Amino acid sequence: MSETQSTVTDLRSALALLEQYGDELIETNEPVDPIAELSGVYRYVGAHGTVQRPTRVGPAMMFNKVKGYDDMRVVIGVLSSRKRVARLFGTSEEQLAFMLKDAVDKPIAPIVVPREQAACQEVVHLATDPGFDILKILPAPTNTPEDAGPYFTLGMCYAADPETGEHDVTIHRLCVQSKDEISMYFVPGRHLDTFRMKAEAAGKALPISISIGVDPAIEIGACFEPPTTPLGFDELSIAGGLRNKAVELVDCLSVNARGIANAEVVIEGELVPNYRVREDQNTDTGKAMPEFPGYTGEAKAAVPVIKVKAITHRKHPILQTCIGPSDEHTNMAGIPTEASILQMVERALPGFVQNVHCPSPGTGKYLAVLQVKKRTPADEGRQRQAALLAFSAFSELKHVILVDEDVELFDMNDVMWAMTTRYQGDISTVFIPGVRCHPLDPSSDPAFSPSIRDHGIACKTIFDCTVPWALKANFQRSQFLEVDVNRFIPGFTQ
């Protein structure tokens, strides 16, 4: 276990680690408006991802003064660089997916601690208190001027199956609708939605907690999906495996649910049965918020509602947020996807796939680059089998690019070079039409192509940019002399 694994236990210890580096965390005392201005600043500073240019890879940013809030800071971009994620886990960028795969294989279940040990309950606001208002307590950012409203974008939503008692944690689009109501958008198939539907069918509310500002291991672990983590698998146990220490939970004060004990903020509430609201009922913009593909999502006509019963938080709390299309999403979604694909293909084709990368242009969900090593003539064709396994490992994947072991899959310039010199469209492309993908891809719609039967269905595609085994000798890259550059440039990193 690395020193980082043992020292990072919550958001504050993660930020303390980043402060040891000169380029990972900056802060400002300039007052910022949470309505559009905060995200507008970070768009330039470090969002990157699918955010409209100009943007860049940059440090995380702490806003120490938020207009309208005397004792609340906001941090953004904690996970918006792959190098920063690697530093938070004490590993290299190339080994992150392998580390997560091992954590899935060796999970450590969460534990419940007494309330007196829960930092998240140092300050308590009950919905029955006079003047209770979510937005008077928490500066939920409005990402753009056309958003449906203020959103919590990094809330770890934790609930239990009302029939089995099994727990799950996921991240959802949460819009503040009133002083004590938050709408919750579910992409079809999410486990918490299954729990909600079971409770609703029985005419009951589903108790839920929303923990904000936690150990990054929890945020990464929460983004695993089936089949790697099937219904009933508590993703908090992946965070336990990553840190080699159980995640600590605490019983909520107002509902029969559990929150993350050392979170900065915990919102307690219940998903109300048979109650829906229009997501943009307060603004009538028709838009929701910026989503990971780079477009602003459509406001939904009828979304479930959480009735908030209490908000608890640490003293001098830090609200954590992210920009939907930023690399923060790419890393949270993409690295678990890489780990899931590695797990699947290693079982079927041991030693064949060398690494997997879900790069920023692919949003972490839609594109995976698989680096393979053909060792014998019998391996020809297995690269395409590996691509099919990748689609099975992560159902929302849309494109797979296959490259050889001499291609640096973390360098998209090198990947595009392989597509330019080792790919012919008519024989190197495999189309798999009519497969369910993700509803937030605007091109996955009948209006885009008559071949698409329904919104959210896509043509999945394999781009085979590998050299045929019989032609290997004709595709050798130029080999330069190995030299010690430090002789010429002291301190140079090769």
C-alpha positions in Angstrom: 0.0 0.0 0.0 1.4 3.4 -1.0 1.7 6.3 1.5 -0.9 8.2 -0.5 -3.4 5.3 -0.1 -3.1 5.6 3.7 -3.0 9.4 4.1 -5.9 10.4 1.9 -9.1 9.7 3.8 -11.4 12.6 2.8 -11.6 15.7 0.7 -9.5 17.8 3.1 -6.6 15.3 3.2 -6.8 15.0 -0.6 -6.5 18.8 -0.9 -3.6 18.8 1.6 -1.8 16.3 -0.7 -2.4 18.4 -3.7 -1.0 21.4 -1.9 2.4 19.6 -1.8 2.7 20.1 -5.5 3.2 23.5 -7.1 0.8 23.0 -10.0 -2.2 21.1 -8.7 -4.3 23.5 -6.6 -4.8 27.2 -6.6 -7.1 29.4 -4.5 -8.7 32.8 -4.8 -10.1 35.3 -2.3 -12.0 37.2 -4.9 -15.7 36.9 -4.2 -17.5 34.8 -6.8 -21.1 34.4 -7.8 -22.2 30.8 -7.8 -24.7 31.7 -10.5 -22.8 31.0 -13.8 -19.7 33.0 -12.8 -17.9 30.2 -10.8 -18.1 27.7 -13.7 -17.4 30.5 -16.2 -14.0 31.1 -14.4 -13.0 27.4 -14.2 -14.0 26.8 -17.9 -10.8 28.7 -18.7 -8.6 27.6 -15.7 -8.8 23.8 -15.9 -12.0 22.3 -17.3 -10.7 20.8 -20.6 -12.7 17.8 -21.7 -15.5 18.5 -24.2 -15.9 22.1 -23.0 -16.0 24.5 -25.9 -12.6 26.0 -26.6 -10.7 27.9 -25.3 -10.1 25.7 -22.3 -7.2 23.8 -20.9 -5.9 21.2 -18.5 -5.2 23.1 -15.3 -5.1 22.9 -11.5 -8.1 22.4 -9.2 -9.4 25.7 -7.8 -10.7 26.8 -4.4 -13.0 29.7 -4.2 -12.7 31.0 -0.6 -15.4 33.6 -0.8 -18.8 32.9 -2.3 -21.2 35.7 -2.6 -24.1 35.3 -0.2 -22.3 32.7 2.0 -20.1 33.7 4.9 -18.8 30.2 5.9 -18.8 28.2 2.8 -16.0 27.5 0.3 -16.3 25.8 -3.1 -13.7 23.6 -4.8 -13.9 22.6 -8.4 -11.7 20.4 -10.7 -10.2 18.1 -8.1 -10.3 15.2 -10.6 -10.0 17.2 -13.8 -6.5 16.0 -14.7 -5.5 12.4 -15.1 -2.0 13.2 -13.6 -3.8 14.6 -10.5 -6.0 11.6 -10.1 -2.8 9.4 -10.3 -1.2 11.5 -7.6 -4.3 11.2 -5.4 -3.9 7.4 -5.6 -0.2 7.1 -5.4 0.3 5.5 -8.8 1.1 6.4 -12.4 -1.4 7.5 -15.1 -0.8 4.3 -17.0 -1.5 2.1 -14.0 -4.7 3.7 -12.8 -7.1 1.3 -14.5 -5.1 -1.7 -13.2 -5.3 -0.3 -9.7 -9.0 0.1 -10.0 -9.4 -3.4 -11.4 -7.6 -4.9 -8.4 -9.8 -2.9 -6.0 -12.9 -4.4 -7.7 -11.4 -7.9 -7.2 -10.6 -7.2 -3.5 -13.4 -5.0 -2.2 -13.7 -3.9 1.4 -17.2 -3.3 2.6 -18.2 0.0 4.3 -18.8 0.2 8.1 -21.1 2.3 10.2 -19.6 4.5 13.0 -21.3 6.2 15.9 -22.7 9.7 15.3 -20.2 11.3 17.6 -17.4 10.2 15.3 -19.1 11.6 12.2 -17.5 14.9 11.1 -20.4 15.4 8.6 -22.8 16.0 11.5 -20.9 18.8 13.3 -23.6 21.3 12.1 -27.2 20.3 11.7 -30.1 22.1 9.8 -33.5 20.4 10.0 -36.2 21.1 7.5 -38.5 21.9 10.4 -36.3 24.8 11.5 -37.7 28.3 10.8 -36.4 29.7 7.6 -34.9 26.4 6.3 -33.9 26.8 2.7 -31.4 24.7 0.8 -29.9 27.6 -1.1 -29.5 29.7 2.0 -27.3 26.9 3.4 -25.5 25.6 0.3 -24.2 27.5 -2.8 -25.3 25.1 -5.4 -23.8 26.4 -8.7 -25.7 27.3 -11.8 -23.3 26.3 -14.5 -24.5 28.5 -17.3 -27.0 31.3 -17.6 -29.5 29.0 -19.4 -29.5 26.2 -16.8 -32.7 25.0 -15.4 -31.5 26.1 -12.0 -28.8 25.4 -9.4 -27.3 21.9 -9.5 -25.4 19.6 -7.2 -23.1 17.9 -9.7 -20.9 15.7 -7.3 -23.4 14.3 -4.9 -22.8 10.7 -3.9 -26.4 9.4 -3.8 -26.7 6.4 -1.4 -29.8 4.3 -0.9 -30.9 0.8 -0.1 -33.0 -1.7 -2.1 -36.3 -1.7 -0.1 -36.6 -5.5 -0.7 -33.1 -6.8 -0.1 -31.5 -4.0 2.0 -28.5 -4.0 -0.4 -27.0 -0.5 -0.9 -25.6 1.3 -3.9 -24.0 4.7 -4.6 -24.3 6.7 -7.8 -23.9 10.2 -9.1 -27.0 12.0 -10.6 -28.2 15.3 -11.9 -29.7 17.1 -8.9 -31.5 20.4 -9.4 -32.7 22.5 -6.5 -36.4 23.2 -7.1 -37.6 24.8 -3.9 -36.5 25.4 -0.3 -36.8 21.7 0.5 -37.1 19.9 -2.9 -34.4 18.6 -5.3 -35.3 16.9 -8.6 -33.3 13.8 -9.5 -32.7 12.7 -13.1 -32.1 9.0 -13.8 -30.6 7.6 -16.9 -32.5 4.4 -17.6 -31.0 1.3 -15.9 -29.4 3.0 -12.9 -29.6 0.9 -9.8 -31.0 3.6 -7.5 -33.8 4.1 -10.0 -34.5 0.4 -9.6 -34.7 0.9 -5.8 -36.9 3.9 -6.3 -39.3 2.1 -8.6 -39.6 -0.8 -6.1 -40.4 1.6 -3.3 -42.9 3.5 -5.5 -44.7 0.3 -6.5 -45.2 -0.4 -2.8 -46.5 3.2 -2.3 -43.5 4.1 -0.1 -40.8 6.8 -0.1 -37.2 5.8 -0.7 -34.9 7.2 2.0 -31.7 8.6 0.5 -28.6 10.6 1.4 -26.5 12.8 -0.8 -22.9 13.2 0.4 -20.8 16.0 -1.1 -17.1 16.6 -0.7 -15.6 13.1 -0.1 -12.5 11.0 -0.6 -11.9 10.9 -4.4 -11.8 7.1 -4.2 -15.5 7.2 -3.5 -16.2 9.5 -6.5 -14.3 7.2 -8.8 -15.7 4.0 -7.3 -19.3 5.3 -7.6 -18.9 5.4 -11.4 -18.6 1.6 -12.0 -21.5 0.0 -13.8 -22.8 -3.5 -14.7 -21.6 -6.1 -15.4 -18.5 -5.2 -13.4 -20.7 -4.1 -10.4 -24.1 -5.9 -10.7 -27.3 -4.9 -8.8 -26.5 -5.5 -5.1 -22.8 -4.6 -5.4 -22.0 -1.7 -3.1 -19.5 0.5 -5.0 -18.3 2.0 -1.7 -16.5 -1.3 -1.2 -14.3 -0.4 -4.3 -13.2 2.8 -2.5 -12.4 0.6 0.5 -10.3 -1.6 -1.7 -8.5 1.4 -3.2 -7.6 2.7 0.2 -7.3 -0.7 1.9 -9.6 0.8 4.5 -13.4 0.6 4.9 -15.4 3.7 4.0 -17.1 4.9 7.2 -20.8 5.6 7.2 -23.1 7.2 9.7 -26.9 6.8 10.3 -28.8 9.9 9.1 -30.6 12.0 11.6 -33.9 12.5 9.9 -34.4 9.5 7.6 -33.6 5.8 7.6 -30.5 6.1 5.5 -26.7 6.4 5.8 -24.4 9.1 4.8 -20.6 9.2 4.3 -19.3 10.1 7.8 -16.4 12.4 6.8 -18.2 14.1 3.9 -18.2 17.9 3.9 -22.0 18.0 3.4 -24.8 15.4 3.7 -28.3 16.1 2.4 -30.9 13.8 3.9 -34.3 13.2 2.3 -36.8 10.9 0.7 -37.7 10.2 -3.0 -41.4 10.9 -2.9 -43.6 8.2 -4.6 -45.7 9.3 -7.6 -44.5 12.9 -7.5 -42.8 14.5 -10.5 -41.9 18.0 -11.5 -40.7 19.7 -14.7 -37.0 20.1 -14.4 -37.0 23.7 -15.6 -40.2 24.8 -13.8 -38.5 27.8 -12.3 -36.7 29.1 -15.4 -38.6 27.8 -18.5 -35.3 27.6 -20.4 -35.9 24.2 -21.9 -32.4 23.3 -20.9 -31.1 21.3 -17.9 -27.3 21.7 -17.4 -24.1 21.1 -19.4 -23.6 17.3 -19.7 -20.5 15.3 -20.4 -20.9 15.0 -24.3 -20.4 18.8 -24.4 -24.0 19.9 -25.0 -26.5 21.3 -22.5 -29.0 18.6 -21.7 -32.7 18.9 -22.3 -34.8 19.7 -19.3 -37.0 16.7 -18.6 -40.8 17.2 -18.4 -41.3 14.9 -15.4 -38.5 14.0 -12.9 -38.7 12.4 -9.5 -38.3 14.6 -6.4 -36.3 14.3 -3.2 -38.1 15.9 -0.2 -35.2 17.2 1.9 -35.5 16.5 5.6 -32.1 17.8 6.9 -28.7 19.1 5.8 -25.7 18.4 8.0 -22.1 19.5 7.4 -18.7 20.0 8.8 -17.6 23.2 10.4 -16.3 25.6 7.7 -17.5 23.3 5.0 -16.2 22.9 1.4 -18.8 22.3 -1.3 -17.3 20.3 -4.1 -18.6 20.7 -7.7 -17.6 20.0 -11.3 -18.4 21.1 -14.8 -20.3 18.4 -16.6 -18.3 18.4 -19.9 -14.9 18.8 -18.2 -12.2 16.2 -17.8 -13.4 15.7 -14.3 -16.2 13.6 -15.8 -13.8 11.9 -18.2 -11.7 10.7 -15.3 -14.5 9.6 -13.0 -16.3 7.7 -15.8 -13.4 6.8 -18.0 -11.0 5.2 -15.6 -13.6 2.8 -14.2 -14.6 1.9 -17.8 -10.9 1.1 -18.5 -10.8 -1.1 -15.4 -14.0 -2.9 -16.4 -12.7 -3.6 -19.9 -9.4 -4.8 -18.6 -11.2 -7.2 -16.2 -13.4 -8.6 -18.9 -10.8 -9.1 -21.7 -8.1 -10.5 -19.3 -10.5 -13.3 -18.3 -11.2 -14.2 -21.9 -7.9 -13.4 -23.6 -5.1 -13.5 -20.9 -2.1 -11.3 -21.7 -3.5 -10.0 -25.0 -4.7 -6.5 -24.2 -1.8 -4.5 -22.8 -3.8 -1.4 -21.6 -7.0 0.5 -22.2 -7.6 4.3 -22.4 -10.9 6.1 -22.5 -9.7 9.5 -23.7 -11.1 13.0 -23.2 -12.6 13.4 -26.6 -14.7 10.3 -26.0 -16.1 11.7 -22.8 -14.9 8.7 -20.7 -18.0 6.7 -21.9 -18.2 6.7 -25.7 -14.7 5.8 -26.8 -12.1 3.3 -25.7 -8.6 2.7 -27.2 -7.4 -0.9 -26.7 -3.7 -1.6 -27.0 -3.1 -5.2 -28.1 -0.1 -7.4 -28.7 -0.3 -10.1 -31.4 2.1 -12.8 -30.3 1.5 -15.5 -32.8 -0.4 -15.9 -36.1 -3.3 -17.3 -34.1 -3.8 -13.9 -32.4 -4.9 -12.4 -35.7 -8.6 -11.6 -35.3 -8.5 -11.7 -31.5 -8.2 -7.9 -31.5 -11.8 -7.6 -32.8 -12.9 -10.2 -30.2 -11.4 -7.9 -27.6 -13.4 -5.0 -29.0 -16.6 -7.0 -28.7 -15.7 -7.9 -25.1 -15.2 -4.2 -24.4 -18.7 -3.4 -25.6 -20.0 -6.2 -23.3 -18.0 -4.8 -20.3 -19.5 -1.3 -20.7 -22.8 -1.0 -22.5 -22.6 2.7 -23.1 -19.4 2.4 -25.2 -19.9 3.6 -28.8 -16.5 3.3 -30.5 -13.5 1.1 -30.0 -10.1 1.9 -31.6 -7.6 -1.0 -31.7 -3.9 -0.2 -31.8 -0.7 -2.3 -31.6 1.7 -2.4 -28.7 4.1 0.2 -30.3 1.4 2.9 -30.3 1.1 5.1 -27.2 -2.6 4.9 -26.5 -2.5 7.8 -24.0 -1.3 10.1 -26.9 -4.2 10.7 -29.2 -1.7 12.0 -31.8 -0.1 8.6 -31.9 -3.5 6.9 -32.1 -4.5 9.1 -35.0 -1.2 8.2 -36.7 -2.1 4.6 -36.4 -5.5 5.3 -37.9 -3.8 7.1 -40.8 -1.1 4.5 -41.6 -2.6 1.2 -40.4 -6.3 1.6 -41.3 -8.4 1.2 -44.4 -12.0 2.2 -44.0 -13.5 -0.5 -46.2 -11.8 -3.5 -44.5 -10.8 -2.1 -41.1 -14.2 -1.0 -39.9 -16.8 -3.1 -38.2 -20.3 -1.7 -37.8 -22.7 -3.1 -35.2 -26.0 -1.2 -35.8 -29.1 -0.9 -33.7 -27.5 -1.3 -30.2 -28.6 0.6 -27.1 -26.0 3.2 -26.1 -26.6 6.4 -24.1 -29.5 8.9 -24.3 -27.3 12.0 -23.9 -25.6 11.4 -27.3 -27.5 13.8 -29.5 -26.6 11.9 -32.7 -28.2 8.7 -31.4 -31.6 9.7 -32.6 -33.9 8.9 -35.6 -33.7 12.5 -36.7 -29.9 12.1 -37.3 -30.2 8.9 -39.2 -33.2 6.8 -40.5 -31.2 3.7 -39.5 -31.7 4.5 -35.8 -35.0 3.1 -34.5 -35.3 5.0 -31.2 -33.5 7.7 -29.2 -30.5 6.3 -27.4 -29.8 3.6 -30.0 -26.5 3.8 -31.8 -24.3 2.1 -34.4 -21.4 0.8 -32.4 -18.2 0.8 -34.4 -14.8 -0.9 -34.2 -11.8 0.8 -35.9 -9.1 -1.8 -36.3 -5.9 0.2 -36.6 -3.7 -2.9 -36.0 -1.2 -4.3 -38.5 -2.2 -7.7 -39.9 0.2 -10.4 -38.5 1.5 -11.3 -41.9 2.6 -7.7 -42.6 4.3 -7.0 -39.3 7.7 -6.7 -40.9 6.5 -3.9 -43.2 5.3 -1.7 -40.4 8.3 -1.3 -38.2 8.7 2.2 -36.7 12.0 4.0 -37.2 14.4 3.0 -34.4 16.6 5.8 -33.0 19.7 5.5 -31.0 19.1 5.2 -27.2 21.0 8.0 -25.5 21.1 9.6 -22.0 19.7 13.1 -22.7 20.7 14.2 -19.2 24.3 14.5 -20.5 23.1 17.3 -22.7 20.1 18.7 -20.6 20.7 18.1 -16.9 17.4 17.2 -15.1 15.7 16.2 -18.3 13.0 13.6 -17.8 12.8 10.9 -20.6 
